[in-house]
Amino acid sequence: MACETSQAGFVLTPEKGGRLEKRDVSFQEVKALKQIKNIKPTHTARNILIGAGIAVVVLGGLFSAAAASGGIMP
């Protein structure tokens, strides 16, 4: 990731509508900076595993209901 800075400011590249738009920001315009929390890779893996677990439970319930009602095939 490239960072464009100068003595006067920096370039901010926000995403708008799926496109990146560059905007020059002078240091005089900046009132405050906050660090945002990054999503850790372990959280991503955890969320995928939770989603997969929910899918297994739902599919198991559907197959159990189908088996209890006489099967899937007519």
mmCIF file of the N, C-alpha and C atoms, coordinates in Angstrom:
data_MODEL
# 
_entry.id   MODEL 
# 
loop_
_atom_site.group_PDB 
_atom_site.id 
_atom_site.type_symbol 
_atom_site.label_atom_id 
_atom_site.label_alt_id 
_atom_site.label_comp_id 
_atom_site.label_asym_id 
_atom_site.label_entity_id 
_atom_site.label_seq_id 
_atom_site.pdbx_PDB_ins_code 
_atom_site.Cartn_x 
_atom_site.Cartn_y 
_atom_site.Cartn_z 
_atom_site.occupancy 
_atom_site.B_iso_or_equiv 
_atom_site.pdbx_formal_charge 
_atom_site.auth_seq_id 
_atom_site.auth_comp_id 
_atom_site.auth_asym_id 
_atom_site.auth_atom_id 
_atom_site.pdbx_PDB_model_num 
ATOM 1   N N  . MET A 1 1  ? 0.851   -1.178  0.000  1.00 0.00 ? 1  MET A N  1 
ATOM 2   C CA . MET A 1 1  ? 0.000   0.000   0.000  1.00 0.00 ? 1  MET A CA 1 
ATOM 3   C C  . MET A 1 1  ? 0.892   1.234   0.000  1.00 0.00 ? 1  MET A C  1 
ATOM 4   N N  . ALA A 1 2  ? 0.700   2.099   -0.944 1.00 0.00 ? 2  ALA A N  1 
ATOM 5   C CA . ALA A 1 2  ? 1.491   3.319   -1.053 1.00 0.00 ? 2  ALA A CA 1 
ATOM 6   C C  . ALA A 1 2  ? 0.841   4.428   -0.236 1.00 0.00 ? 2  ALA A C  1 
ATOM 7   N N  . CYS A 1 3  ? 1.674   5.236   0.368  1.00 0.00 ? 3  CYS A N  1 
ATOM 8   C CA . CYS A 1 3  ? 1.179   6.355   1.161  1.00 0.00 ? 3  CYS A CA 1 
ATOM 9   C C  . CYS A 1 3  ? 1.780   7.626   0.578  1.00 0.00 ? 3  CYS A C  1 
ATOM 10  N N  . GLU A 1 4  ? 0.925   8.517   0.164  1.00 0.00 ? 4  GLU A N  1 
ATOM 11  C CA . GLU A 1 4  ? 1.392   9.764   -0.418 1.00 0.00 ? 4  GLU A CA 1 
ATOM 12  C C  . GLU A 1 4  ? 1.306   10.866  0.643  1.00 0.00 ? 4  GLU A C  1 
ATOM 13  N N  . THR A 1 5  ? 2.451   11.407  1.037  1.00 0.00 ? 5  THR A N  1 
ATOM 14  C CA . THR A 1 5  ? 2.490   12.495  2.009  1.00 0.00 ? 5  THR A CA 1 
ATOM 15  C C  . THR A 1 5  ? 3.419   13.583  1.500  1.00 0.00 ? 5  THR A C  1 
ATOM 16  N N  . SER A 1 6  ? 3.245   14.748  2.081  1.00 0.00 ? 6  SER A N  1 
ATOM 17  C CA . SER A 1 6  ? 4.121   15.871  1.770  1.00 0.00 ? 6  SER A CA 1 
ATOM 18  C C  . SER A 1 6  ? 4.238   16.727  3.023  1.00 0.00 ? 6  SER A C  1 
ATOM 19  N N  . GLN A 1 7  ? 4.938   17.821  2.908  1.00 0.00 ? 7  GLN A N  1 
ATOM 20  C CA . GLN A 1 7  ? 5.058   18.745  4.047  1.00 0.00 ? 7  GLN A CA 1 
ATOM 21  C C  . GLN A 1 7  ? 3.713   19.383  4.374  1.00 0.00 ? 7  GLN A C  1 
ATOM 22  N N  . ALA A 1 8  ? 2.822   19.483  3.396  1.00 0.00 ? 8  ALA A N  1 
ATOM 23  C CA . ALA A 1 8  ? 1.547   20.170  3.584  1.00 0.00 ? 8  ALA A CA 1 
ATOM 24  C C  . ALA A 1 8  ? 0.412   19.244  4.003  1.00 0.00 ? 8  ALA A C  1 
ATOM 25  N N  . GLY A 1 9  ? 0.507   17.955  3.686  1.00 0.00 ? 9  GLY A N  1 
ATOM 26  C CA . GLY A 1 9  ? -0.595  17.056  4.003  1.00 0.00 ? 9  GLY A CA 1 
ATOM 27  C C  . GLY A 1 9  ? -0.387  15.660  3.460  1.00 0.00 ? 9  GLY A C  1 
ATOM 28  N N  . PHE A 1 10 ? -1.505  14.983  3.187  1.00 0.00 ? 10 PHE A N  1 
ATOM 29  C CA . PHE A 1 10 ? -1.459  13.611  2.707  1.00 0.00 ? 10 PHE A CA 1 
ATOM 30  C C  . PHE A 1 10 ? -2.643  13.371  1.782  1.00 0.00 ? 10 PHE A C  1 
ATOM 31  N N  . VAL A 1 11 ? -2.631  12.212  1.136  1.00 0.00 ? 11 VAL A N  1 
ATOM 32  C CA . VAL A 1 11 ? -3.717  11.838  0.234  1.00 0.00 ? 11 VAL A CA 1 
ATOM 33  C C  . VAL A 1 11 ? -4.565  10.776  0.918  1.00 0.00 ? 11 VAL A C  1 
ATOM 34  N N  . LEU A 1 12 ? -5.845  11.039  1.023  1.00 0.00 ? 12 LEU A N  1 
ATOM 35  C CA . LEU A 1 12 ? -6.804  10.108  1.599  1.00 0.00 ? 12 LEU A CA 1 
ATOM 36  C C  . LEU A 1 12 ? -7.506  9.408   0.442  1.00 0.00 ? 12 LEU A C  1 
ATOM 37  N N  . THR A 1 13 ? -7.627  8.088   0.527  1.00 0.00 ? 13 THR A N  1 
ATOM 38  C CA . THR A 1 13 ? -8.251  7.334   -0.562 1.00 0.00 ? 13 THR A CA 1 
ATOM 39  C C  . THR A 1 13 ? -9.418  6.516   -0.022 1.00 0.00 ? 13 THR A C  1 
ATOM 40  N N  . PRO A 1 14 ? -10.576 7.160   0.171  1.00 0.00 ? 14 PRO A N  1 
ATOM 41  C CA . PRO A 1 14 ? -11.743 6.410   0.655  1.00 0.00 ? 14 PRO A CA 1 
ATOM 42  C C  . PRO A 1 14 ? -12.430 5.668   -0.486 1.00 0.00 ? 14 PRO A C  1 
ATOM 43  N N  . GLU A 1 15 ? -13.177 4.640   -0.114 1.00 0.00 ? 15 GLU A N  1 
ATOM 44  C CA . GLU A 1 15 ? -13.955 3.894   -1.102 1.00 0.00 ? 15 GLU A CA 1 
ATOM 45  C C  . GLU A 1 15 ? -15.368 4.444   -1.109 1.00 0.00 ? 15 GLU A C  1 
ATOM 46  N N  . LYS A 1 16 ? -15.844 4.790   -2.287 1.00 0.00 ? 16 LYS A N  1 
ATOM 47  C CA . LYS A 1 16 ? -17.211 5.282   -2.445 1.00 0.00 ? 16 LYS A CA 1 
ATOM 48  C C  . LYS A 1 16 ? -17.856 4.547   -3.594 1.00 0.00 ? 16 LYS A C  1 
ATOM 49  N N  . GLY A 1 17 ? -18.917 3.815   -3.300 1.00 0.00 ? 17 GLY A N  1 
ATOM 50  C CA . GLY A 1 17 ? -19.626 3.102   -4.352 1.00 0.00 ? 17 GLY A CA 1 
ATOM 51  C C  . GLY A 1 17 ? -18.776 2.073   -5.068 1.00 0.00 ? 17 GLY A C  1 
ATOM 52  N N  . GLY A 1 18 ? -17.872 1.436   -4.349 1.00 0.00 ? 18 GLY A N  1 
ATOM 53  C CA . GLY A 1 18 ? -17.015 0.430   -4.958 1.00 0.00 ? 18 GLY A CA 1 
ATOM 54  C C  . GLY A 1 18 ? -15.822 0.987   -5.704 1.00 0.00 ? 18 GLY A C  1 
ATOM 55  N N  . ARG A 1 19 ? -15.637 2.303   -5.668 1.00 0.00 ? 19 ARG A N  1 
ATOM 56  C CA . ARG A 1 19 ? -14.509 2.945   -6.351 1.00 0.00 ? 19 ARG A CA 1 
ATOM 57  C C  . ARG A 1 19 ? -13.658 3.693   -5.339 1.00 0.00 ? 19 ARG A C  1 
ATOM 58  N N  . LEU A 1 20 ? -12.371 3.738   -5.581 1.00 0.00 ? 20 LEU A N  1 
ATOM 59  C CA . LEU A 1 20 ? -11.468 4.509   -4.734 1.00 0.00 ? 20 LEU A CA 1 
ATOM 60  C C  . LEU A 1 20 ? -11.351 5.919   -5.292 1.00 0.00 ? 20 LEU A C  1 
ATOM 61  N N  . GLU A 1 21 ? -11.513 6.899   -4.430 1.00 0.00 ? 21 GLU A N  1 
ATOM 62  C CA . GLU A 1 21 ? -11.403 8.296   -4.842 1.00 0.00 ? 21 GLU A CA 1 
ATOM 63  C C  . GLU A 1 21 ? -10.338 8.985   -4.000 1.00 0.00 ? 21 GLU A C  1 
ATOM 64  N N  . LYS A 1 22 ? -9.345  9.548   -4.673 1.00 0.00 ? 22 LYS A N  1 
ATOM 65  C CA . LYS A 1 22 ? -8.274  10.236  -3.960 1.00 0.00 ? 22 LYS A CA 1 
ATOM 66  C C  . LYS A 1 22 ? -8.715  11.635  -3.561 1.00 0.00 ? 22 LYS A C  1 
ATOM 67  N N  . ARG A 1 23 ? -8.310  12.044  -2.363 1.00 0.00 ? 23 ARG A N  1 
ATOM 68  C CA . ARG A 1 23 ? -8.614  13.392  -1.873 1.00 0.00 ? 23 ARG A CA 1 
ATOM 69  C C  . ARG A 1 23 ? -7.404  13.921  -1.114 1.00 0.00 ? 23 ARG A C  1 
ATOM 70  N N  . ASP A 1 24 ? -6.910  15.076  -1.521 1.00 0.00 ? 24 ASP A N  1 
ATOM 71  C CA . ASP A 1 24 ? -5.799  15.717  -0.813 1.00 0.00 ? 24 ASP A CA 1 
ATOM 72  C C  . ASP A 1 24 ? -6.314  16.334  0.474  1.00 0.00 ? 24 ASP A C  1 
ATOM 73  N N  . VAL A 1 25 ? -5.633  16.046  1.586  1.00 0.00 ? 25 VAL A N  1 
ATOM 74  C CA . VAL A 1 25 ? -6.014  16.580  2.896  1.00 0.00 ? 25 VAL A CA 1 
ATOM 75  C C  . VAL A 1 25 ? -4.804  17.314  3.467  1.00 0.00 ? 25 VAL A C  1 
ATOM 76  N N  . SER A 1 26 ? -5.005  18.573  3.819  1.00 0.00 ? 26 SER A N  1 
ATOM 77  C CA . SER A 1 26 ? -3.899  19.314  4.443  1.00 0.00 ? 26 SER A CA 1 
ATOM 78  C C  . SER A 1 26 ? -3.890  19.005  5.936  1.00 0.00 ? 26 SER A C  1 
ATOM 79  N N  . PHE A 1 27 ? -2.724  19.102  6.547  1.00 0.00 ? 27 PHE A N  1 
ATOM 80  C CA . PHE A 1 27 ? -2.628  18.831  7.983  1.00 0.00 ? 27 PHE A CA 1 
ATOM 81  C C  . PHE A 1 27 ? -3.470  19.823  8.786  1.00 0.00 ? 27 PHE A C  1 
ATOM 82  N N  . GLN A 1 28 ? -3.706  21.019  8.259  1.00 0.00 ? 28 GLN A N  1 
ATOM 83  C CA . GLN A 1 28 ? -4.526  22.020  8.955  1.00 0.00 ? 28 GLN A CA 1 
ATOM 84  C C  . GLN A 1 28 ? -5.991  21.594  9.023  1.00 0.00 ? 28 GLN A C  1 
ATOM 85  N N  . GLU A 1 29 ? -6.451  20.753  8.099  1.00 0.00 ? 29 GLU A N  1 
ATOM 86  C CA . GLU A 1 29 ? -7.836  20.285  8.089  1.00 0.00 ? 29 GLU A CA 1 
ATOM 87  C C  . GLU A 1 29 ? -8.102  19.214  9.151  1.00 0.00 ? 29 GLU A C  1 
ATOM 88  N N  . VAL A 1 30 ? -7.051  18.530  9.585  1.00 0.00 ? 30 VAL A N  1 
ATOM 89  C CA . VAL A 1 30 ? -7.218  17.399  10.501 1.00 0.00 ? 30 VAL A CA 1 
ATOM 90  C C  . VAL A 1 30 ? -7.474  17.901  11.916 1.00 0.00 ? 30 VAL A C  1 
ATOM 91  N N  . LYS A 1 31 ? -8.613  17.479  12.471 1.00 0.00 ? 31 LYS A N  1 
ATOM 92  C CA . LYS A 1 31 ? -8.958  17.850  13.852 1.00 0.00 ? 31 LYS A CA 1 
ATOM 93  C C  . LYS A 1 31 ? -8.597  16.735  14.813 1.00 0.00 ? 31 LYS A C  1 
ATOM 94  N N  . ALA A 1 32 ? -8.819  15.482  14.425 1.00 0.00 ? 32 ALA A N  1 
ATOM 95  C CA . ALA A 1 32 ? -8.517  14.338  15.288 1.00 0.00 ? 32 ALA A CA 1 
ATOM 96  C C  . ALA A 1 32 ? -8.344  13.089  14.436 1.00 0.00 ? 32 ALA A C  1 
ATOM 97  N N  . LEU A 1 33 ? -7.594  12.149  14.967 1.00 0.00 ? 33 LEU A N  1 
ATOM 98  C CA . LEU A 1 33 ? -7.413  10.851  14.328 1.00 0.00 ? 33 LEU A CA 1 
ATOM 99  C C  . LEU A 1 33 ? -7.782  9.775   15.330 1.00 0.00 ? 33 LEU A C  1 
ATOM 100 N N  . LYS A 1 34 ? -8.499  8.769   14.879 1.00 0.00 ? 34 LYS A N  1 
ATOM 101 C CA . LYS A 1 34 ? -8.850  7.644   15.739 1.00 0.00 ? 34 LYS A CA 1 
ATOM 102 C C  . LYS A 1 34 ? -8.404  6.370   15.060 1.00 0.00 ? 34 LYS A C  1 
ATOM 103 N N  . GLN A 1 35 ? -7.860  5.457   15.841 1.00 0.00 ? 35 GLN A N  1 
ATOM 104 C CA . GLN A 1 35 ? -7.492  4.164   15.289 1.00 0.00 ? 35 GLN A CA 1 
ATOM 105 C C  . GLN A 1 35 ? -8.725  3.268   15.353 1.00 0.00 ? 35 GLN A C  1 
ATOM 106 N N  . ILE A 1 36 ? -9.054  2.672   14.226 1.00 0.00 ? 36 ILE A N  1 
ATOM 107 C CA . ILE A 1 36 ? -10.193 1.764   14.206 1.00 0.00 ? 36 ILE A CA 1 
ATOM 108 C C  . ILE A 1 36 ? -9.681  0.346   14.412 1.00 0.00 ? 36 ILE A C  1 
ATOM 109 N N  . LYS A 1 37 ? -10.532 -0.485  14.985 1.00 0.00 ? 37 LYS A N  1 
ATOM 110 C CA . LYS A 1 37 ? -10.138 -1.859  15.243 1.00 0.00 ? 37 LYS A CA 1 
ATOM 111 C C  . LYS A 1 37 ? -10.165 -2.634  13.940 1.00 0.00 ? 37 LYS A C  1 
ATOM 112 N N  . ASN A 1 38 ? -9.104  -3.343  13.697 1.00 0.00 ? 38 ASN A N  1 
ATOM 113 C CA . ASN A 1 38 ? -9.049  -4.220  12.532 1.00 0.00 ? 38 ASN A CA 1 
ATOM 114 C C  . ASN A 1 38 ? -9.651  -5.565  12.907 1.00 0.00 ? 38 ASN A C  1 
ATOM 115 N N  . ILE A 1 39 ? -10.288 -6.202  11.955 1.00 0.00 ? 39 ILE A N  1 
ATOM 116 C CA . ILE A 1 39 ? -10.792 -7.544  12.195 1.00 0.00 ? 39 ILE A CA 1 
ATOM 117 C C  . ILE A 1 39 ? -9.615  -8.492  12.076 1.00 0.00 ? 39 ILE A C  1 
ATOM 118 N N  . LYS A 1 40 ? -9.378  -9.235  13.127 1.00 0.00 ? 40 LYS A N  1 
ATOM 119 C CA . LYS A 1 40 ? -8.250  -10.149 13.135 1.00 0.00 ? 40 LYS A CA 1 
ATOM 120 C C  . LYS A 1 40 ? -8.583  -11.385 12.306 1.00 0.00 ? 40 LYS A C  1 
ATOM 121 N N  . PRO A 1 41 ? -7.575  -11.974 11.670 1.00 0.00 ? 41 PRO A N  1 
ATOM 122 C CA . PRO A 1 41 ? -7.827  -13.191 10.897 1.00 0.00 ? 41 PRO A CA 1 
ATOM 123 C C  . PRO A 1 41 ? -8.475  -14.295 11.723 1.00 0.00 ? 41 PRO A C  1 
ATOM 124 N N  . THR A 1 42 ? -8.160  -14.348 13.015 1.00 0.00 ? 42 THR A N  1 
ATOM 125 C CA . THR A 1 42 ? -8.772  -15.381 13.853 1.00 0.00 ? 42 THR A CA 1 
ATOM 126 C C  . THR A 1 42 ? -10.271 -15.152 13.971 1.00 0.00 ? 42 THR A C  1 
ATOM 127 N N  . HIS A 1 43 ? -10.710 -13.900 13.952 1.00 0.00 ? 43 HIS A N  1 
ATOM 128 C CA . HIS A 1 43 ? -12.138 -13.611 13.994 1.00 0.00 ? 43 HIS A CA 1 
ATOM 129 C C  . HIS A 1 43 ? -12.811 -14.064 12.711 1.00 0.00 ? 43 HIS A C  1 
ATOM 130 N N  . THR A 1 44 ? -12.147 -13.867 11.588 1.00 0.00 ? 44 THR A N  1 
ATOM 131 C CA . THR A 1 44 ? -12.705 -14.293 10.312 1.00 0.00 ? 44 THR A CA 1 
ATOM 132 C C  . THR A 1 44 ? -12.872 -15.803 10.294 1.00 0.00 ? 44 THR A C  1 
ATOM 133 N N  . ALA A 1 45 ? -11.848 -16.520 10.726 1.00 0.00 ? 45 ALA A N  1 
ATOM 134 C CA . ALA A 1 45 ? -11.929 -17.986 10.765 1.00 0.00 ? 45 ALA A CA 1 
ATOM 135 C C  . ALA A 1 45 ? -13.030 -18.429 11.727 1.00 0.00 ? 45 ALA A C  1 
ATOM 136 N N  . ARG A 1 46 ? -13.126 -17.779 12.852 1.00 0.00 ? 46 ARG A N  1 
ATOM 137 C CA . ARG A 1 46 ? -14.165 -18.115 13.830 1.00 0.00 ? 46 ARG A CA 1 
ATOM 138 C C  . ARG A 1 46 ? -15.547 -17.895 13.223 1.00 0.00 ? 46 ARG A C  1 
ATOM 139 N N  . ASN A 1 47 ? -15.741 -16.789 12.540 1.00 0.00 ? 47 ASN A N  1 
ATOM 140 C CA . ASN A 1 47 ? -17.043 -16.491 11.943 1.00 0.00 ? 47 ASN A CA 1 
ATOM 141 C C  . ASN A 1 47 ? -17.401 -17.497 10.854 1.00 0.00 ? 47 ASN A C  1 
ATOM 142 N N  . ILE A 1 48 ? -16.428 -17.923 10.080 1.00 0.00 ? 48 ILE A N  1 
ATOM 143 C CA . ILE A 1 48 ? -16.675 -18.932 9.050  1.00 0.00 ? 48 ILE A CA 1 
ATOM 144 C C  . ILE A 1 48 ? -17.079 -20.252 9.699  1.00 0.00 ? 48 ILE A C  1 
ATOM 145 N N  . LEU A 1 49 ? -16.383 -20.637 10.762 1.00 0.00 ? 49 LEU A N  1 
ATOM 146 C CA . LEU A 1 49 ? -16.719 -21.883 11.457 1.00 0.00 ? 49 LEU A CA 1 
ATOM 147 C C  . LEU A 1 49 ? -18.103 -21.817 12.084 1.00 0.00 ? 49 LEU A C  1 
ATOM 148 N N  . ILE A 1 50 ? -18.475 -20.675 12.639 1.00 0.00 ? 50 ILE A N  1 
ATOM 149 C CA . ILE A 1 50 ? -19.816 -20.519 13.208 1.00 0.00 ? 50 ILE A CA 1 
ATOM 150 C C  . ILE A 1 50 ? -20.865 -20.663 12.114 1.00 0.00 ? 50 ILE A C  1 
ATOM 151 N N  . GLY A 1 51 ? -20.645 -20.023 10.970 1.00 0.00 ? 51 GLY A N  1 
ATOM 152 C CA . GLY A 1 51 ? -21.579 -20.123 9.852  1.00 0.00 ? 51 GLY A CA 1 
ATOM 153 C C  . GLY A 1 51 ? -21.704 -21.555 9.349  1.00 0.00 ? 51 GLY A C  1 
ATOM 154 N N  . ALA A 1 52 ? -20.575 -22.257 9.245  1.00 0.00 ? 52 ALA A N  1 
ATOM 155 C CA . ALA A 1 52 ? -20.598 -23.651 8.797  1.00 0.00 ? 52 ALA A CA 1 
ATOM 156 C C  . ALA A 1 52 ? -21.333 -24.519 9.809  1.00 0.00 ? 52 ALA A C  1 
ATOM 157 N N  . GLY A 1 53 ? -21.134 -24.267 11.092 1.00 0.00 ? 53 GLY A N  1 
ATOM 158 C CA . GLY A 1 53 ? -21.838 -25.026 12.129 1.00 0.00 ? 53 GLY A CA 1 
ATOM 159 C C  . GLY A 1 53 ? -23.339 -24.819 12.048 1.00 0.00 ? 53 GLY A C  1 
ATOM 160 N N  . ILE A 1 54 ? -23.763 -23.602 11.842 1.00 0.00 ? 54 ILE A N  1 
ATOM 161 C CA . ILE A 1 54 ? -25.195 -23.305 11.717 1.00 0.00 ? 54 ILE A CA 1 
ATOM 162 C C  . ILE A 1 54 ? -25.771 -24.016 10.497 1.00 0.00 ? 54 ILE A C  1 
ATOM 163 N N  . ALA A 1 55 ? -25.020 -24.003 9.388  1.00 0.00 ? 55 ALA A N  1 
ATOM 164 C CA . ALA A 1 55 ? -25.482 -24.679 8.169  1.00 0.00 ? 55 ALA A CA 1 
ATOM 165 C C  . ALA A 1 55 ? -25.636 -26.176 8.402  1.00 0.00 ? 55 ALA A C  1 
ATOM 166 N N  . VAL A 1 56 ? -24.696 -26.792 9.122  1.00 0.00 ? 56 VAL A N  1 
ATOM 167 C CA . VAL A 1 56 ? -24.775 -28.230 9.418  1.00 0.00 ? 56 VAL A CA 1 
ATOM 168 C C  . VAL A 1 56 ? -25.999 -28.534 10.265 1.00 0.00 ? 56 VAL A C  1 
ATOM 169 N N  . VAL A 1 57 ? -26.265 -27.715 11.268 1.00 0.00 ? 57 VAL A N  1 
ATOM 170 C CA . VAL A 1 57 ? -27.425 -27.924 12.143 1.00 0.00 ? 57 VAL A CA 1 
ATOM 171 C C  . VAL A 1 57 ? -28.717 -27.789 11.341 1.00 0.00 ? 57 VAL A C  1 
ATOM 172 N N  . VAL A 1 58 ? -28.815 -26.766 10.503 1.00 0.00 ? 58 VAL A N  1 
ATOM 173 C CA . VAL A 1 58 ? -30.029 -26.555 9.703  1.00 0.00 ? 58 VAL A CA 1 
ATOM 174 C C  . VAL A 1 58 ? -30.244 -27.712 8.734  1.00 0.00 ? 58 VAL A C  1 
ATOM 175 N N  . LEU A 1 59 ? -29.177 -28.106 8.019  1.00 0.00 ? 59 LEU A N  1 
ATOM 176 C CA . LEU A 1 59 ? -29.304 -29.220 7.078  1.00 0.00 ? 59 LEU A CA 1 
ATOM 177 C C  . LEU A 1 59 ? -29.641 -30.522 7.796  1.00 0.00 ? 59 LEU A C  1 
ATOM 178 N N  . GLY A 1 60 ? -29.036 -30.747 8.954  1.00 0.00 ? 60 GLY A N  1 
ATOM 179 C CA . GLY A 1 60 ? -29.359 -31.945 9.742  1.00 0.00 ? 60 GLY A CA 1 
ATOM 180 C C  . GLY A 1 60 ? -30.821 -31.964 10.150 1.00 0.00 ? 60 GLY A C  1 
ATOM 181 N N  . GLY A 1 61 ? -31.340 -30.810 10.542 1.00 0.00 ? 61 GLY A N  1 
ATOM 182 C CA . GLY A 1 61 ? -32.748 -30.712 10.902 1.00 0.00 ? 61 GLY A CA 1 
ATOM 183 C C  . GLY A 1 61 ? -33.664 -30.981 9.721  1.00 0.00 ? 61 GLY A C  1 
ATOM 184 N N  . LEU A 1 62 ? -33.309 -30.453 8.565  1.00 0.00 ? 62 LEU A N  1 
ATOM 185 C CA . LEU A 1 62 ? -34.124 -30.683 7.363  1.00 0.00 ? 62 LEU A CA 1 
ATOM 186 C C  . LEU A 1 62 ? -34.133 -32.154 6.963  1.00 0.00 ? 62 LEU A C  1 
ATOM 187 N N  . PHE A 1 63 ? -32.953 -32.790 6.983  1.00 0.00 ? 63 PHE A N  1 
ATOM 188 C CA . PHE A 1 63 ? -32.897 -34.206 6.625  1.00 0.00 ? 63 PHE A CA 1 
ATOM 189 C C  . PHE A 1 63 ? -33.608 -35.070 7.658  1.00 0.00 ? 63 PHE A C  1 
ATOM 190 N N  . SER A 1 64 ? -33.515 -34.709 8.927  1.00 0.00 ? 64 SER A N  1 
ATOM 191 C CA . SER A 1 64 ? -34.225 -35.453 9.968  1.00 0.00 ? 64 SER A CA 1 
ATOM 192 C C  . SER A 1 64 ? -35.728 -35.342 9.773  1.00 0.00 ? 64 SER A C  1 
ATOM 193 N N  . ALA A 1 65 ? -36.205 -34.150 9.465  1.00 0.00 ? 65 ALA A N  1 
ATOM 194 C CA . ALA A 1 65 ? -37.641 -33.949 9.239  1.00 0.00 ? 65 ALA A CA 1 
ATOM 195 C C  . ALA A 1 65 ? -38.100 -34.715 7.999  1.00 0.00 ? 65 ALA A C  1 
ATOM 196 N N  . ALA A 1 66 ? -37.276 -34.736 6.966  1.00 0.00 ? 66 ALA A N  1 
ATOM 197 C CA . ALA A 1 66 ? -37.641 -35.464 5.751  1.00 0.00 ? 66 ALA A CA 1 
ATOM 198 C C  . ALA A 1 66 ? -37.673 -36.967 6.025  1.00 0.00 ? 66 ALA A C  1 
ATOM 199 N N  . ALA A 1 67 ? -36.714 -37.469 6.786  1.00 0.00 ? 67 ALA A N  1 
ATOM 200 C CA . ALA A 1 67 ? -36.671 -38.899 7.102  1.00 0.00 ? 67 ALA A CA 1 
ATOM 201 C C  . ALA A 1 67 ? -37.858 -39.293 7.982  1.00 0.00 ? 67 ALA A C  1 
ATOM 202 N N  . ALA A 1 68 ? -38.236 -38.436 8.914  1.00 0.00 ? 68 ALA A N  1 
ATOM 203 C CA . ALA A 1 68 ? -39.357 -38.723 9.815  1.00 0.00 ? 68 ALA A CA 1 
ATOM 204 C C  . ALA A 1 68 ? -40.693 -38.713 9.078  1.00 0.00 ? 68 ALA A C  1 
ATOM 205 N N  . SER A 1 69 ? -40.784 -37.970 7.969  1.00 0.00 ? 69 SER A N  1 
ATOM 206 C CA . SER A 1 69 ? -42.040 -37.892 7.242  1.00 0.00 ? 69 SER A CA 1 
ATOM 207 C C  . SER A 1 69 ? -42.127 -38.928 6.118  1.00 0.00 ? 69 SER A C  1 
ATOM 208 N N  . GLY A 1 70 ? -41.181 -39.816 6.047  1.00 0.00 ? 70 GLY A N  1 
ATOM 209 C CA . GLY A 1 70 ? -41.270 -40.871 5.049  1.00 0.00 ? 70 GLY A CA 1 
ATOM 210 C C  . GLY A 1 70 ? -40.227 -40.797 3.969  1.00 0.00 ? 70 GLY A C  1 
ATOM 211 N N  . GLY A 1 71 ? -39.344 -39.883 4.027  1.00 0.00 ? 71 GLY A N  1 
ATOM 212 C CA . GLY A 1 71 ? -38.258 -39.822 3.047  1.00 0.00 ? 71 GLY A CA 1 
ATOM 213 C C  . GLY A 1 71 ? -38.383 -38.623 2.124  1.00 0.00 ? 71 GLY A C  1 
ATOM 214 N N  . ILE A 1 72 ? -37.335 -38.430 1.374  1.00 0.00 ? 72 ILE A N  1 
ATOM 215 C CA . ILE A 1 72 ? -37.267 -37.291 0.465  1.00 0.00 ? 72 ILE A CA 1 
ATOM 216 C C  . ILE A 1 72 ? -37.922 -37.648 -0.872 1.00 0.00 ? 72 ILE A C  1 
ATOM 217 N N  . MET A 1 73 ? -37.748 -38.880 -1.324 1.00 0.00 ? 73 MET A N  1 
ATOM 218 C CA . MET A 1 73 ? -38.304 -39.304 -2.609 1.00 0.00 ? 73 MET A CA 1 
ATOM 219 C C  . MET A 1 73 ? -39.779 -39.676 -2.454 1.00 0.00 ? 73 MET A C  1 
ATOM 220 N N  . PRO A 1 74 ? -40.625 -39.364 -3.456 1.00 0.00 ? 74 PRO A N  1 
ATOM 221 C CA . PRO A 1 74 ? -42.054 -39.728 -3.371 1.00 0.00 ? 74 PRO A CA 1 
ATOM 222 C C  . PRO A 1 74 ? -42.302 -41.201 -3.603 1.00 0.00 ? 74 PRO A C  1 
# 
